[in-house]
Amino acid sequence: MSVETIRPTMRLLSDELAERIIGEARDLLADVGLEVAHDEVTELLLAHGAERAADGRIRIGGEMCDRAVESAPSSFKLYDRDG
């Protein structure tokens, strides 16, 4: 007897809405930027292509965002505290 494993999935957003959220987040990172309170993190971001604005915020452009997304795993397992 064969046992089939069921892997439920949950979709909270349509593809269109997800793309809109990603686009707006990219715009915010590039235009508004981030306040980074840790010097080593700031230097790491700058070394990888971010820019420091006149107001001290760190701005992350679209190309840097793309590289970060491409380097992230396509999926991950989520466990509770018991594993």
KABELGI-V277440 format. One record per backbone hydrogen bond with DSSP energy under -0.5 kcal/mol. CO is the residue of the C=O (numbers start at 0). NH is the residue of the N-H. If there is no record, write none. Layout:
BEGIN
co=[CO CO]
nh=[NH NH]
END
This chain:
BEGIN
co=[1 3 4 5 9 13 14 15 16 17 18 19 20 21 22 23 24 25 26 27 27 28 33 33 34 36 37 38 39 40 41 42 43 44 44 45 50 50 52 56 56 57 58 58 60 61 62 63 64 65 66 67 68 76 79]
nh=[3 5 6 7 11 17 18 19 20 21 22 23 24 25 26 27 28 29 30 31 32 59 35 57 36 38 41 42 43 44 45 46 47 47 49 48 52 58 55 52 58 33 50 60 64 65 66 67 68 69 70 71 71 78 82]
END
